[in-house]
Amino acid sequence: MIPEIAVEELAKKLKSQDQFILLDVRELDELDRAKITDTRLEVAPMSRLAREGVKMLSESASKKDAAILVLCHHGNRSAQVTGWLARQGWTNVFNVRGGIDEYARKIDRSVGMY
């Protein structure tokens, strides 16, 4: 079972001062279409993760106890990455269920949709 959070929970976290990483695993061209702007956002396209593994993660995301919320378009790729990170030993990683599409539909259309 993949640990998940709802987009409503993500919205609350984004308004907080909580320390976490919002790891967007979409491809770079997708970021031009829709993007959450936040200082905690880090981009790690799934294609690069597949090629380079965890070594392409930032120093903060490389810490296995880091709070990481994984985001993609609809929640499928991010669920795969969340499960993969958990199998690699990450202990505080969650998939954002529904992805940025659901976030835009339910929380903030200004992030963009595609």
N, C-alpha and C positions, 0 to 999 in steps of 0.2 A: 504494500500500500504506500502510495506517494503522499507525503505530508503536503497539505495545501492550505492556502488562505484565500478568502473571497476578496473581490475587488473592493468591497466596502471596508474590509480590514486594512487593505493597502492604503486606501484614501485616508483613514485615520492615522496610520503610521506616517504617511507623507506630511501630515499636518503637525506631527509631533516632533520632538527633538531626539527621538530614539535613534540610537546608532544601529544601522543595518546597511547592507549593500543591496541595491536593486539591480540585479544582474540581468541585463537585456541580452538575450541570445539570438535575436533576429539578425538578419544580414544587413549590412550597412545601407543598401538602397531602401530597405524598409524603414529605416530611421528617418529618411526624408519625408515619408508619408505620414508617420504618426510617432510621437515621442513624448514621454513624460520628462519634463525638465525638473531636475532635482540634483543637488550636489552629491547625493548618495548613489546616483545612477552610474553604473559601469557597464560598458559594452563588451561582450565576448561572443561574437557570432558562433553559432553552433558548428559551422563548417570549420572554423579555426580550432575550436575545442576538439573536434574529431581528428584534425591533423596534428595538433601540437600538444594536446592533453592539458593537464592542470598547470603546466609550466607557463601557459599564456595568461593565466589569471594574475590579477594585481597582487601585490604583497598582502594587502588586507584581506582579499578574497581567498588567498592561499591558506589562511589560518583555519584549521578544521573546525574550530568552535565559533567562527564568525557567523553572525546572523545574516543569512542570504535569502532574499526573495527573488525567485527566478521568473522572468517574464518573457513571453513571446507574443505572437499575433493572436492565437486562439487558446493557448495553454497546452498544446500537444508537444511541441519541441521542448518547452520549458519543463514539462513533466518528465521527459526523457533525461534532460540534463539534471534535474533535481534527483531523480533516481540514481543516475550515474555518480553524482557527487556523494550521495549517501553511501553508495557501495564503495566509494574511495575513502570513506571515513569521516565525511563532514557530518556534524551532529545537529546543526541548527539551520537547515536548509528547507525552503518551502516553495512549492509551485504556486504561482498566482493563477488560480482557476479562471478560465475564460480569457486570459491574456489582455493585451491592450485593447482589443476589440470590445470586450465586455466592459472594461474600464471606461472607454469612450462612450459607450451606449448608456451605462448606468450612472457614471460619476461626472465625467468632464469631456464633452464633445470637442473642446478646443484642442485636445491632444492630437486630433486627426483620426481619420478612419480610411480604411482601404479594403 
